[in-house]
Amino acid sequence: MLGIDDPIIAFVYIANIVAVSICIIYGIINWNKGADNEAEEIAEEELWEKEEAKLDEEL
């Protein structure tokens, strides 16, 4: 098979192609899923920074 005499090496090549395919499919499915709650995270970070600045001023 493709000049590869050892079946274990052939299996490794096939497993590599399967793993890459799974990673690509996973990436396509989960593309930009983290952007759903990005506005909430930014607002939370702004509040945190304001509280931190307030604490720094008090010290």
PQR file of N, CA, C, O and H, with PARSE charges and radii, in Angstrom:
ATOM      1  N   MET A   1       0.850  -1.181   0.000 -0.4000 1.5000
ATOM      2  CA  MET A   1       0.000   0.000   0.000 -0.0000 2.0000
ATOM      3  C   MET A   1       0.891   1.237   0.000  0.5500 1.7000
ATOM      4  O   MET A   1       1.541   1.539   1.001 -0.5500 1.4000
ATOM      5  N   LEU A   2       0.919   1.938  -1.101 -0.4000 1.5000
ATOM      6  CA  LEU A   2       1.697   3.163  -1.272 -0.0000 2.0000
ATOM      7  C   LEU A   2       3.173   2.966  -0.963  0.5500 1.7000
ATOM      8  O   LEU A   2       3.854   3.915  -0.575 -0.5500 1.4000
ATOM      9  H   LEU A   2       0.390   1.693  -1.913  0.4000 1.0000
ATOM     10  N   GLY A   3       3.671   1.761  -1.127 -0.4000 1.5000
ATOM     11  CA  GLY A   3       5.081   1.490  -0.878 -0.0000 2.0000
ATOM     12  C   GLY A   3       5.429   1.354   0.596  0.5500 1.7000
ATOM     13  O   GLY A   3       6.608   1.318   0.947 -0.5500 1.4000
ATOM     14  H   GLY A   3       3.117   0.990  -1.442  0.4000 1.0000
ATOM     15  N   ILE A   4       4.426   1.279   1.466 -0.4000 1.5000
ATOM     16  CA  ILE A   4       4.670   1.126   2.907 -0.0000 2.0000
ATOM     17  C   ILE A   4       4.467  -0.350   3.238  0.5500 1.7000
ATOM     18  O   ILE A   4       3.354  -0.868   3.156 -0.5500 1.4000
ATOM     19  H   ILE A   4       3.468   1.308   1.181  0.4000 1.0000
ATOM     20  N   ASP A   5       5.555  -1.016   3.611 -0.4000 1.5000
ATOM     21  CA  ASP A   5       5.489  -2.453   3.864 -0.0000 2.0000
ATOM     22  C   ASP A   5       4.918  -2.780   5.237  0.5500 1.7000
ATOM     23  O   ASP A   5       4.251  -3.802   5.397 -0.5500 1.4000
ATOM     24  H   ASP A   5       6.459  -0.595   3.677  0.4000 1.0000
ATOM     25  N   ASP A   6       5.163  -1.947   6.209 -0.4000 1.5000
ATOM     26  CA  ASP A   6       4.734  -2.228   7.582 -0.0000 2.0000
ATOM     27  C   ASP A   6       3.300  -1.723   7.793  0.5500 1.7000
ATOM     28  O   ASP A   6       3.036  -0.536   7.600 -0.5500 1.4000
ATOM     29  H   ASP A   6       5.704  -1.117   6.079  0.4000 1.0000
ATOM     30  N   PRO A   7       2.375  -2.601   8.186 -0.5600 1.5000
ATOM     31  CA  PRO A   7       0.981  -2.168   8.369  0.2800 2.0000
ATOM     32  C   PRO A   7       0.813  -1.181   9.532  0.5500 1.7000
ATOM     33  O   PRO A   7      -0.131  -0.390   9.538 -0.5500 1.4000
ATOM     34  N   ILE A   8       1.706  -1.223  10.497 -0.4000 1.5000
ATOM     35  CA  ILE A   8       1.606  -0.289  11.623 -0.0000 2.0000
ATOM     36  C   ILE A   8       1.884   1.136  11.151  0.5500 1.7000
ATOM     37  O   ILE A   8       1.216   2.077  11.580 -0.5500 1.4000
ATOM     38  H   ILE A   8       2.472  -1.865  10.492  0.4000 1.0000
ATOM     39  N   ILE A   9       2.866   1.294  10.271 -0.4000 1.5000
ATOM     40  CA  ILE A   9       3.179   2.615   9.728 -0.0000 2.0000
ATOM     41  C   ILE A   9       2.001   3.122   8.897  0.5500 1.7000
ATOM     42  O   ILE A   9       1.653   4.301   8.968 -0.5500 1.4000
ATOM     43  H   ILE A   9       3.409   0.529   9.922  0.4000 1.0000
ATOM     44  N   ALA A  10       1.393   2.244   8.116 -0.4000 1.5000
ATOM     45  CA  ALA A  10       0.221   2.630   7.331 -0.0000 2.0000
ATOM     46  C   ALA A  10      -0.914   3.062   8.255  0.5500 1.7000
ATOM     47  O   ALA A  10      -1.608   4.041   7.980 -0.5500 1.4000
ATOM     48  H   ALA A  10       1.676   1.287   8.059  0.4000 1.0000
ATOM     49  N   PHE A  11      -1.097   2.329   9.349 -0.4000 1.5000
ATOM     50  CA  PHE A  11      -2.129   2.696  10.322 -0.0000 2.0000
ATOM     51  C   PHE A  11      -1.858   4.073  10.922  0.5500 1.7000
ATOM     52  O   PHE A  11      -2.784   4.860  11.116 -0.5500 1.4000
ATOM     53  H   PHE A  11      -0.533   1.534   9.573  0.4000 1.0000
ATOM     54  N   VAL A  12      -0.596   4.363  11.214 -0.4000 1.5000
ATOM     55  CA  VAL A  12      -0.241   5.661  11.798 -0.0000 2.0000
ATOM     56  C   VAL A  12      -0.554   6.783  10.813  0.5500 1.7000
ATOM     57  O   VAL A  12      -1.089   7.817  11.211 -0.5500 1.4000
ATOM     58  H   VAL A  12       0.156   3.723  11.057  0.4000 1.0000
ATOM     59  N   TYR A  13      -0.230   6.596   9.546 -0.4000 1.5000
ATOM     60  CA  TYR A  13      -0.549   7.610   8.542 -0.0000 2.0000
ATOM     61  C   TYR A  13      -2.060   7.828   8.445  0.5500 1.7000
ATOM     62  O   TYR A  13      -2.523   8.968   8.394 -0.5500 1.4000
ATOM     63  H   TYR A  13       0.205   5.756   9.223  0.4000 1.0000
ATOM     64  N   ILE A  14      -2.814   6.754   8.420 -0.4000 1.5000
ATOM     65  CA  ILE A  14      -4.275   6.862   8.344 -0.0000 2.0000
ATOM     66  C   ILE A  14      -4.826   7.523   9.604  0.5500 1.7000
ATOM     67  O   ILE A  14      -5.714   8.371   9.517 -0.5500 1.4000
ATOM     68  H   ILE A  14      -2.438   5.828   8.461  0.4000 1.0000
ATOM     69  N   ALA A  15      -4.309   7.146  10.771 -0.4000 1.5000
ATOM     70  CA  ALA A  15      -4.758   7.753  12.026 -0.0000 2.0000
ATOM     71  C   ALA A  15      -4.453   9.248  12.046  0.5500 1.7000
ATOM     72  O   ALA A  15      -5.244  10.038  12.561 -0.5500 1.4000
ATOM     73  H   ALA A  15      -3.588   6.457  10.841  0.4000 1.0000
ATOM     74  N   ASN A  16      -3.324   9.630  11.494 -0.4000 1.5000
ATOM     75  CA  ASN A  16      -2.963  11.042  11.422 -0.0000 2.0000
ATOM     76  C   ASN A  16      -3.958  11.818  10.557  0.5500 1.7000
ATOM     77  O   ASN A  16      -4.394  12.906  10.933 -0.5500 1.4000
ATOM     78  H   ASN A  16      -2.681   8.988  11.076  0.4000 1.0000
ATOM     79  N   ILE A  17      -4.309  11.266   9.419 -0.4000 1.5000
ATOM     80  CA  ILE A  17      -5.273  11.920   8.530 -0.0000 2.0000
ATOM     81  C   ILE A  17      -6.639  12.015   9.201  0.5500 1.7000
ATOM     82  O   ILE A  17      -7.316  13.037   9.086 -0.5500 1.4000
ATOM     83  H   ILE A  17      -3.955  10.382   9.114  0.4000 1.0000
ATOM     84  N   VAL A  18      -7.046  10.969   9.894 -0.4000 1.5000
ATOM     85  CA  VAL A  18      -8.328  10.992  10.607 -0.0000 2.0000
ATOM     86  C   VAL A  18      -8.306  12.043  11.712  0.5500 1.7000
ATOM     87  O   VAL A  18      -9.277  12.782  11.873 -0.5500 1.4000
ATOM     88  H   VAL A  18      -6.496  10.139   9.988  0.4000 1.0000
ATOM     89  N   ALA A  19      -7.222  12.122  12.473 -0.4000 1.5000
ATOM     90  CA  ALA A  19      -7.123  13.099  13.559 -0.0000 2.0000
ATOM     91  C   ALA A  19      -7.173  14.525  13.024  0.5500 1.7000
ATOM     92  O   ALA A  19      -7.840  15.382  13.604 -0.5500 1.4000
ATOM     93  H   ALA A  19      -6.434  11.521  12.343  0.4000 1.0000
ATOM     94  N   VAL A  20      -6.478  14.782  11.933 -0.4000 1.5000
ATOM     95  CA  VAL A  20      -6.509  16.120  11.332 -0.0000 2.0000
ATOM     96  C   VAL A  20      -7.916  16.443  10.846  0.5500 1.7000
ATOM     97  O   VAL A  20      -8.385  17.568  11.017 -0.5500 1.4000
ATOM     98  H   VAL A  20      -5.936  14.085  11.463  0.4000 1.0000
ATOM     99  N   SER A  21      -8.588  15.483  10.249 -0.4000 1.5000
ATOM    100  CA  SER A  21      -9.957  15.701   9.774 -0.0000 2.0000
ATOM    101  C   SER A  21     -10.895  16.026  10.928  0.5500 1.7000
ATOM    102  O   SER A  21     -11.731  16.922  10.814 -0.5500 1.4000
ATOM    103  H   SER A  21      -8.207  14.568  10.110  0.4000 1.0000
ATOM    104  N   ILE A  22     -10.763  15.309  12.032 -0.4000 1.5000
ATOM    105  CA  ILE A  22     -11.596  15.564  13.210 -0.0000 2.0000
ATOM    106  C   ILE A  22     -11.324  16.958  13.758  0.5500 1.7000
ATOM    107  O   ILE A  22     -12.259  17.667  14.132 -0.5500 1.4000
ATOM    108  H   ILE A  22     -10.084  14.581  12.124  0.4000 1.0000
ATOM    109  N   CYS A  23     -10.070  17.356  13.811 -0.4000 1.5000
ATOM    110  CA  CYS A  23      -9.721  18.695  14.303 -0.0000 2.0000
ATOM    111  C   CYS A  23     -10.306  19.782  13.409  0.5500 1.7000
ATOM    112  O   CYS A  23     -10.798  20.794  13.908 -0.5500 1.4000
ATOM    113  H   CYS A  23      -9.311  16.780  13.507  0.4000 1.0000
ATOM    114  N   ILE A  24     -10.258  19.587  12.114 -0.4000 1.5000
ATOM    115  CA  ILE A  24     -10.810  20.578  11.188 -0.0000 2.0000
ATOM    116  C   ILE A  24     -12.323  20.674  11.351  0.5500 1.7000
ATOM    117  O   ILE A  24     -12.872  21.776  11.379 -0.5500 1.4000
ATOM    118  H   ILE A  24      -9.859  18.765  11.709  0.4000 1.0000
ATOM    119  N   ILE A  25     -12.992  19.549  11.456 -0.4000 1.5000
ATOM    120  CA  ILE A  25     -14.447  19.546  11.640 -0.0000 2.0000
ATOM    121  C   ILE A  25     -14.814  20.214  12.959  0.5500 1.7000
ATOM    122  O   ILE A  25     -15.757  21.004  13.009 -0.5500 1.4000
ATOM    123  H   ILE A  25     -12.546  18.654  11.433  0.4000 1.0000
ATOM    124  N   TYR A  26     -14.087  19.908  14.020 -0.4000 1.5000
ATOM    125  CA  TYR A  26     -14.334  20.528  15.327 -0.0000 2.0000
ATOM    126  C   TYR A  26     -14.151  22.040  15.243  0.5500 1.7000
ATOM    127  O   TYR A  26     -14.951  22.794  15.798 -0.5500 1.4000
ATOM    128  H   TYR A  26     -13.321  19.266  13.980  0.4000 1.0000
ATOM    129  N   GLY A  27     -13.114  22.480  14.560 -0.4000 1.5000
ATOM    130  CA  GLY A  27     -12.870  23.911  14.416 -0.0000 2.0000
ATOM    131  C   GLY A  27     -13.965  24.613  13.639  0.5500 1.7000
ATOM    132  O   GLY A  27     -14.358  25.726  13.985 -0.5500 1.4000
ATOM    133  H   GLY A  27     -12.465  21.868  14.110  0.4000 1.0000
ATOM    134  N   ILE A  28     -14.457  23.978  12.598 -0.4000 1.5000
ATOM    135  CA  ILE A  28     -15.533  24.577  11.803 -0.0000 2.0000
ATOM    136  C   ILE A  28     -16.813  24.672  12.625  0.5500 1.7000
ATOM    137  O   ILE A  28     -17.513  25.683  12.567 -0.5500 1.4000
ATOM    138  H   ILE A  28     -14.137  23.073  12.316  0.4000 1.0000
ATOM    139  N   ILE A  29     -17.120  23.638  13.382 -0.4000 1.5000
ATOM    140  CA  ILE A  29     -18.341  23.633  14.190 -0.0000 2.0000
ATOM    141  C   ILE A  29     -18.276  24.693  15.286  0.5500 1.7000
ATOM    142  O   ILE A  29     -19.270  25.374  15.538 -0.5500 1.4000
ATOM    143  H   ILE A  29     -16.551  22.817  13.429  0.4000 1.0000
ATOM    144  N   ASN A  30     -17.142  24.844  15.930 -0.4000 1.5000
ATOM    145  CA  ASN A  30     -17.018  25.750  17.076 -0.0000 2.0000
ATOM    146  C   ASN A  30     -16.455  27.116  16.720  0.5500 1.7000
ATOM    147  O   ASN A  30     -16.034  27.855  17.611 -0.5500 1.4000
ATOM    148  H   ASN A  30     -16.335  24.292  15.725  0.4000 1.0000
ATOM    149  N   TRP A  31     -16.437  27.465  15.459 -0.4000 1.5000
ATOM    150  CA  TRP A  31     -15.883  28.745  15.009 -0.0000 2.0000
ATOM    151  C   TRP A  31     -16.695  29.886  15.620  0.5500 1.7000
ATOM    152  O   TRP A  31     -17.914  29.935  15.456 -0.5500 1.4000
ATOM    153  H   TRP A  31     -16.779  26.865  14.735  0.4000 1.0000
ATOM    154  N   ASN A  32     -16.038  30.790  16.312 -0.4000 1.5000
ATOM    155  CA  ASN A  32     -16.635  32.000  16.901 -0.0000 2.0000
ATOM    156  C   ASN A  32     -17.729  31.724  17.926  0.5500 1.7000
ATOM    157  O   ASN A  32     -18.586  32.585  18.130 -0.5500 1.4000
ATOM    158  H   ASN A  32     -15.048  30.751  16.445  0.4000 1.0000
ATOM    159  N   LYS A  33     -17.740  30.581  18.570 -0.4000 1.5000
ATOM    160  CA  LYS A  33     -18.731  30.323  19.604 -0.0000 2.0000
ATOM    161  C   LYS A  33     -18.485  31.170  20.843  0.5500 1.7000
ATOM    162  O   LYS A  33     -19.431  31.476  21.569 -0.5500 1.4000
ATOM    163  H   LYS A  33     -17.044  29.882  18.404  0.4000 1.0000
ATOM    164  N   GLY A  34     -17.255  31.551  21.103 -0.4000 1.5000
ATOM    165  CA  GLY A  34     -16.946  32.352  22.276 -0.0000 2.0000
ATOM    166  C   GLY A  34     -17.411  33.784  22.151  0.5500 1.7000
ATOM    167  O   GLY A  34     -17.427  34.506  23.148 -0.5500 1.4000
ATOM    168  H   GLY A  34     -16.487  31.302  20.513  0.4000 1.0000
ATOM    169  N   ALA A  35     -17.790  34.222  20.968 -0.4000 1.5000
ATOM    170  CA  ALA A  35     -18.208  35.601  20.750 -0.0000 2.0000
ATOM    171  C   ALA A  35     -19.639  35.856  21.222  0.5500 1.7000
ATOM    172  O   ALA A  35     -20.084  37.004  21.233 -0.5500 1.4000
ATOM    173  H   ALA A  35     -17.777  33.636  20.158  0.4000 1.0000
ATOM    174  N   ASP A  36     -20.361  34.814  21.608 -0.4000 1.5000
ATOM    175  CA  ASP A  36     -21.752  34.982  22.025 -0.0000 2.0000
ATOM    176  C   ASP A  36     -21.880  35.847  23.273  0.5500 1.7000
ATOM    177  O   ASP A  36     -22.790  36.672  23.359 -0.5500 1.4000
ATOM    178  H   ASP A  36     -20.000  33.881  21.598  0.4000 1.0000
ATOM    179  N   ASN A  37     -20.994  35.672  24.228 -0.4000 1.5000
ATOM    180  CA  ASN A  37     -21.089  36.411  25.487 -0.0000 2.0000
ATOM    181  C   ASN A  37     -19.930  37.400  25.649  0.5500 1.7000
ATOM    182  O   ASN A  37     -19.555  37.742  26.770 -0.5500 1.4000
ATOM    183  H   ASN A  37     -20.255  35.002  24.158  0.4000 1.0000
ATOM    184  N   GLU A  38     -19.381  37.844  24.554 -0.4000 1.5000
ATOM    185  CA  GLU A  38     -18.222  38.745  24.600 -0.0000 2.0000
ATOM    186  C   GLU A  38     -18.588  40.097  25.207  0.5500 1.7000
ATOM    187  O   GLU A  38     -17.796  40.665  25.960 -0.5500 1.4000
ATOM    188  H   GLU A  38     -19.686  37.565  23.643  0.4000 1.0000
ATOM    189  N   ALA A  39     -19.776  40.623  24.893 -0.4000 1.5000
ATOM    190  CA  ALA A  39     -20.189  41.922  25.429 -0.0000 2.0000
ATOM    191  C   ALA A  39     -20.317  41.859  26.950  0.5500 1.7000
ATOM    192  O   ALA A  39     -19.936  42.800  27.646 -0.5500 1.4000
ATOM    193  H   ALA A  39     -20.419  40.161  24.281  0.4000 1.0000
ATOM    194  N   GLU A  40     -20.849  40.760  27.461 -0.4000 1.5000
ATOM    195  CA  GLU A  40     -20.978  40.592  28.914 -0.0000 2.0000
ATOM    196  C   GLU A  40     -19.605  40.537  29.574  0.5500 1.7000
ATOM    197  O   GLU A  40     -19.400  41.124  30.636 -0.5500 1.4000
ATOM    198  H   GLU A  40     -21.158  39.996  26.896  0.4000 1.0000
ATOM    199  N   GLU A  41     -18.674  39.838  28.953 -0.4000 1.5000
ATOM    200  CA  GLU A  41     -17.331  39.733  29.519 -0.0000 2.0000
ATOM    201  C   GLU A  41     -16.630  41.089  29.536  0.5500 1.7000
ATOM    202  O   GLU A  41     -15.923  41.408  30.492 -0.5500 1.4000
ATOM    203  H   GLU A  41     -18.840  39.361  28.090  0.4000 1.0000
ATOM    204  N   ILE A  42     -16.819  41.883  28.494 -0.4000 1.5000
ATOM    205  CA  ILE A  42     -16.198  43.208  28.441 -0.0000 2.0000
ATOM    206  C   ILE A  42     -16.779  44.099  29.531  0.5500 1.7000
ATOM    207  O   ILE A  42     -16.038  44.820  30.200 -0.5500 1.4000
ATOM    208  H   ILE A  42     -17.393  41.624  27.718  0.4000 1.0000
ATOM    209  N   ALA A  43     -18.100  44.058  29.718 -0.4000 1.5000
ATOM    210  CA  ALA A  43     -18.735  44.861  30.765 -0.0000 2.0000
ATOM    211  C   ALA A  43     -18.241  44.433  32.144  0.5500 1.7000
ATOM    212  O   ALA A  43     -17.999  45.275  33.009 -0.5500 1.4000
ATOM    213  H   ALA A  43     -18.702  43.473  29.175  0.4000 1.0000
ATOM    214  N   GLU A  44     -18.095  43.138  32.348 -0.4000 1.5000
ATOM    215  CA  GLU A  44     -17.606  42.628  33.629 -0.0000 2.0000
ATOM    216  C   GLU A  44     -16.166  43.078  33.884  0.5500 1.7000
ATOM    217  O   GLU A  44     -15.815  43.433  35.010 -0.5500 1.4000
ATOM    218  H   GLU A  44     -18.292  42.454  31.646  0.4000 1.0000
ATOM    219  N   GLU A  45     -15.347  43.063  32.855 -0.4000 1.5000
ATOM    220  CA  GLU A  45     -13.958  43.509  33.002 -0.0000 2.0000
ATOM    221  C   GLU A  45     -13.885  45.001  33.305  0.5500 1.7000
ATOM    222  O   GLU A  45     -13.039  45.433  34.088 -0.5500 1.4000
ATOM    223  H   GLU A  45     -15.633  42.774  31.941  0.4000 1.0000
ATOM    224  N   GLU A  46     -14.768  45.795  32.689 -0.4000 1.5000
ATOM    225  CA  GLU A  46     -14.788  47.233  32.966 -0.0000 2.0000
ATOM    226  C   GLU A  46     -15.141  47.500  34.423  0.5500 1.7000
ATOM    227  O   GLU A  46     -14.519  48.343  35.070 -0.5500 1.4000
ATOM    228  H   GLU A  46     -15.455  45.445  32.053  0.4000 1.0000
ATOM    229  N   LEU A  47     -16.142  46.782  34.943 -0.4000 1.5000
ATOM    230  CA  LEU A  47     -16.505  46.934  36.353 -0.0000 2.0000
ATOM    231  C   LEU A  47     -15.344  46.542  37.254  0.5500 1.7000
ATOM    232  O   LEU A  47     -15.065  47.210  38.250 -0.5500 1.4000
ATOM    233  H   LEU A  47     -16.647  46.097  34.417  0.4000 1.0000
ATOM    234  N   TRP A  48     -14.679  45.471  36.903 -0.4000 1.5000
ATOM    235  CA  TRP A  48     -13.552  45.008  37.706 -0.0000 2.0000
ATOM    236  C   TRP A  48     -12.436  46.046  37.721  0.5500 1.7000
ATOM    237  O   TRP A  48     -11.841  46.310  38.766 -0.5500 1.4000
ATOM    238  H   TRP A  48     -14.905  44.928  36.094  0.4000 1.0000
ATOM    239  N   GLU A  49     -12.157  46.630  36.568 -0.4000 1.5000
ATOM    240  CA  GLU A  49     -11.103  47.644  36.484 -0.0000 2.0000
ATOM    241  C   GLU A  49     -11.477  48.894  37.274  0.5500 1.7000
ATOM    242  O   GLU A  49     -10.615  49.497  37.913 -0.5500 1.4000
ATOM    243  H   GLU A  49     -12.641  46.416  35.719  0.4000 1.0000
ATOM    244  N   LYS A  50     -12.757  49.296  37.240 -0.4000 1.5000
ATOM    245  CA  LYS A  50     -13.199  50.455  38.016 -0.0000 2.0000
ATOM    246  C   LYS A  50     -13.050  50.190  39.515  0.5500 1.7000
ATOM    247  O   LYS A  50     -12.593  51.057  40.261 -0.5500 1.4000
ATOM    248  H   LYS A  50     -13.457  48.806  36.720  0.4000 1.0000
ATOM    249  N   GLU A  51     -13.437  48.989  39.951 -0.4000 1.5000
ATOM    250  CA  GLU A  51     -13.300  48.640  41.365 -0.0000 2.0000
ATOM    251  C   GLU A  51     -11.831  48.614  41.776  0.5500 1.7000
ATOM    252  O   GLU A  51     -11.480  49.056  42.869 -0.5500 1.4000
ATOM    253  H   GLU A  51     -13.808  48.286  39.345  0.4000 1.0000
ATOM    254  N   GLU A  52     -10.986  48.102  40.910 -0.4000 1.5000
ATOM    255  CA  GLU A  52      -9.560  48.051  41.214 -0.0000 2.0000
ATOM    256  C   GLU A  52      -8.975  49.459  41.303  0.5500 1.7000
ATOM    257  O   GLU A  52      -8.166  49.741  42.187 -0.5500 1.4000
ATOM    258  H   GLU A  52     -11.271  47.742  40.021  0.4000 1.0000
ATOM    259  N   ALA A  53      -9.376  50.337  40.396 -0.4000 1.5000
ATOM    260  CA  ALA A  53      -8.891  51.718  40.434 -0.0000 2.0000
ATOM    261  C   ALA A  53      -9.359  52.414  41.705  0.5500 1.7000
ATOM    262  O   ALA A  53      -8.611  53.183  42.309 -0.5500 1.4000
ATOM    263  H   ALA A  53     -10.033  50.108  39.677  0.4000 1.0000
ATOM    264  N   LYS A  54     -10.588  52.145  42.107 -0.4000 1.5000
ATOM    265  CA  LYS A  54     -11.132  52.731  43.341 -0.0000 2.0000
ATOM    266  C   LYS A  54     -10.339  52.253  44.550  0.5500 1.7000
ATOM    267  O   LYS A  54     -10.025  53.048  45.436 -0.5500 1.4000
ATOM    268  H   LYS A  54     -11.196  51.520  41.617  0.4000 1.0000
ATOM    269  N   LEU A  55     -10.015  50.975  44.596 -0.4000 1.5000
ATOM    270  CA  LEU A  55      -9.234  50.431  45.709 -0.0000 2.0000
ATOM    271  C   LEU A  55      -7.825  51.012  45.724  0.5500 1.7000
ATOM    272  O   LEU A  55      -7.276  51.283  46.791 -0.5500 1.4000
ATOM    273  H   LEU A  55     -10.270  50.329  43.877  0.4000 1.0000
ATOM    274  N   ASP A  56      -7.242  51.202  44.552 -0.4000 1.5000
ATOM    275  CA  ASP A  56      -5.902  51.796  44.476 -0.0000 2.0000
ATOM    276  C   ASP A  56      -5.911  53.233  44.986  0.5500 1.7000
ATOM    277  O   ASP A  56      -4.969  53.661  45.652 -0.5500 1.4000
ATOM    278  H   ASP A  56      -7.687  50.981  43.684  0.4000 1.0000
ATOM    279  N   GLU A  57      -6.975  53.981  44.675 -0.4000 1.5000
ATOM    280  CA  GLU A  57      -7.071  55.362  45.146 -0.0000 2.0000
ATOM    281  C   GLU A  57      -7.222  55.419  46.662  0.5500 1.7000
ATOM    282  O   GLU A  57      -6.687  56.318  47.312 -0.5500 1.4000
ATOM    283  H   GLU A  57      -7.740  53.632  44.133  0.4000 1.0000
ATOM    284  N   GLU A  58      -7.952  54.456  47.224 -0.4000 1.5000
ATOM    285  CA  GLU A  58      -8.158  54.431  48.672 -0.0000 2.0000
ATOM    286  C   GLU A  58      -6.860  54.124  49.410  0.5500 1.7000
ATOM    287  O   GLU A  58      -6.665  54.576  50.539 -0.5500 1.4000
ATOM    288  H   GLU A  58      -8.387  53.726  46.696  0.4000 1.0000
ATOM    289  N   LEU A  59      -5.993  53.377  48.795 -0.4000 1.5000
ATOM    290  CA  LEU A  59      -4.729  53.036  49.442 -0.0000 2.0000
ATOM    291  C   LEU A  59      -3.805  54.209  49.304  0.5500 1.7000
ATOM    292  O   LEU A  59      -2.669  54.160  49.775 -0.5500 1.4000
ATOM    293  H   LEU A  59      -6.152  53.010  47.878  0.4000 1.0000
TER
END
